[in-house]
């Protein structure tokens, strides 16, 4: 399990035997993290941020993209590129894992703070300012509103056809047929 600690500025590892270790202790405002095949990718949740790949053994980092305006919860898409919300630009971007110039996938959103992919290859993205959960076509940026909640959404997870969204007030919601059903109405402390 790879976990970022935003207040400790570090990337941690929890091994199957229960042992923990700091993989890299120099990740300012460490927040987004994902694993793709054998690659560990984490980013900084700040303006002018870096998104880096970390060696799983040594923790050494290689910059994939620098100067990103507040990247948040990201995922590698079906095309092998990293997709992420650039919150400071109110856009979703993608970039090759080898680096290079980013591409804008969707813009003029409700301040995206997560990007995940459903089984059909569409982006599912929570919008912190508008409270919407969007389904976005990564080919042309077209979008559909899956659910409308209160502003303050933070992240989402997909399990099969089930979509879950978390809210900074402590709620966790399952989305189905345009309705957001509370799994936990409140109680978590800002579930991310």
C-alpha positions in Angstrom: 0.0 0.0 0.0 1.5 3.4 -1.0 0.1 6.3 0.9 0.9 10.0 0.9 0.9 12.0 4.1 0.0 15.6 3.2 1.0 17.1 6.6 4.2 15.1 6.8 5.4 15.7 3.2 6.2 12.1 2.6 5.3 9.0 0.6 4.9 5.8 2.8 4.8 2.1 2.1 2.9 -0.5 4.1 4.2 -4.0 3.2 2.1 -7.2 3.2 3.9 -8.2 6.5 2.6 -5.1 8.2 5.9 -3.2 8.2 6.0 0.4 7.2 8.8 2.7 5.8 9.2 6.1 4.3 9.8 5.7 0.6 10.5 9.4 0.1 10.4 12.1 2.8 10.6 15.1 0.5 7.3 15.4 -1.2 5.9 18.8 -0.3 2.1 18.7 0.3 2.1 15.1 -0.7 -1.4 14.1 -1.9 -2.2 12.3 -5.1 -0.7 8.8 -5.5 -1.3 5.9 -7.9 0.3 2.7 -8.9 0.4 1.6 -12.5 1.9 -1.8 -13.2 5.2 -1.6 -11.3 5.3 2.2 -11.3 4.6 4.4 -8.3 3.5 8.0 -9.1 2.8 10.7 -6.6 2.2 14.5 -6.7 2.2 17.7 -4.7 -1.1 19.3 -4.0 0.0 22.9 -4.5 0.5 25.5 -7.3 3.6 25.0 -9.4 3.6 21.3 -8.3 5.7 18.4 -9.4 4.3 15.0 -10.4 7.0 12.4 -10.0 7.7 8.7 -10.4 9.3 7.0 -7.4 11.6 4.0 -7.5 9.9 1.3 -5.4 13.1 0.2 -3.7 15.3 3.4 -3.3 12.6 6.0 -3.3 14.5 8.1 -5.8 12.3 10.4 -7.8 12.1 11.3 -11.5 9.9 14.3 -12.5 7.2 13.4 -15.0 5.7 16.9 -15.1 6.6 20.2 -13.3 4.7 23.4 -12.8 1.2 21.8 -12.4 -1.5 24.0 -10.8 -2.7 21.9 -7.9 -2.9 18.3 -9.1 -5.1 16.0 -7.1 -6.3 12.4 -7.1 -5.1 10.9 -10.4 -5.0 7.7 -12.4 -3.4 6.2 -15.5 -6.0 5.8 -18.2 -6.6 2.9 -20.7 -4.1 4.6 -23.1 -1.3 4.4 -20.6 -1.2 8.2 -19.9 -1.6 9.8 -16.5 -4.8 11.8 -16.2 -5.2 14.3 -13.4 -7.3 17.3 -12.2 -5.3 20.5 -12.5 -7.5 22.3 -9.9 -5.8 25.6 -10.2 -6.7 25.7 -13.9 -10.2 24.2 -13.5 -9.2 21.5 -16.0 -8.3 17.9 -16.5 -5.0 17.1 -18.1 -3.1 14.1 -19.3 0.6 13.5 -19.8 2.8 10.6 -21.0 4.5 8.7 -18.1 7.7 9.5 -19.9 7.1 13.2 -19.5 6.5 15.9 -22.2 3.9 18.5 -22.7 0.5 18.0 -21.0 -2.7 18.0 -23.0 -6.0 19.5 -21.8 -8.7 16.9 -21.8 -11.6 18.9 -20.3 -11.9 22.5 -19.1 -14.5 25.0 -17.6 -15.5 22.4 -15.0 -16.6 22.7 -11.4 -13.1 22.6 -10.0 -12.2 18.9 -10.5 -10.4 17.2 -7.6 -10.4 13.5 -8.8 -10.0 11.5 -11.9 -10.8 7.8 -12.1 -11.8 5.6 -15.0 -14.9 3.4 -15.3 -15.0 0.0 -17.0 -16.0 1.7 -20.3 -12.9 4.0 -20.3 -14.8 7.2 -19.3 -13.4 9.6 -16.7 -15.4 9.9 -13.5 -14.5 13.1 -11.7 -15.8 14.8 -8.6 -16.1 18.6 -8.7 -15.3 20.4 -5.4 -16.9 23.7 -6.2 -20.0 22.6 -8.0 -20.7 19.4 -6.1 -21.2 17.5 -9.4 -19.9 14.1 -10.2 -19.1 14.0 -14.0 -18.6 11.3 -16.5 -16.2 12.7 -19.2 -15.2 11.3 -22.5 -11.4 11.5 -22.6 -11.5 11.7 -26.5 -13.4 15.0 -26.8 -14.1 16.3 -23.2 -17.9 16.0 -23.5 -19.5 15.4 -20.2 -22.6 14.1 -18.4 -23.7 14.9 -14.8 -24.0 11.6 -12.9 -25.1 13.2 -9.7 -25.4 16.6 -8.0 -24.4 16.9 -4.4 -23.3 19.8 -2.2 -20.0 21.6 -3.0 -17.1 20.0 -1.1 -16.7 16.7 -2.9 -13.2 15.3 -2.6 -12.6 12.0 -4.3 -14.2 9.0 -5.8 -13.6 5.2 -6.1 -15.1 2.7 -8.5 -15.8 -0.9 -7.7 -17.2 -2.7 -10.8 -20.2 -0.6 -11.8 -20.5 1.0 -8.4 -19.3 4.6 -8.0 -18.6 6.1 -4.6 -17.8 9.7 -3.8 -16.5 11.3 -0.6 -17.3 14.7 0.9 -15.2 16.9 3.1 -18.0 17.0 5.7 -17.3 13.3 6.4 -19.9 11.7 4.1 -19.5 8.8 1.7 -22.0 8.4 -1.1 -22.9 5.7 -3.6 -24.1 7.0 -6.9 -26.8 5.1 -8.9 -29.2 6.3 -11.5 -28.5 10.0 -10.8 -29.1 9.6 -7.1 -26.5 9.8 -4.4 -27.3 7.5 -1.5 -25.4 8.1 1.7 -23.4 5.1 2.8 -22.1 7.2 5.7 -23.9 10.5 6.0 -21.1 12.0 8.2 -18.5 10.8 10.7 -15.3 10.6 8.8 -12.8 13.4 9.2 -12.5 14.7 5.6 -12.3 11.3 3.8 -10.0 11.5 0.9 
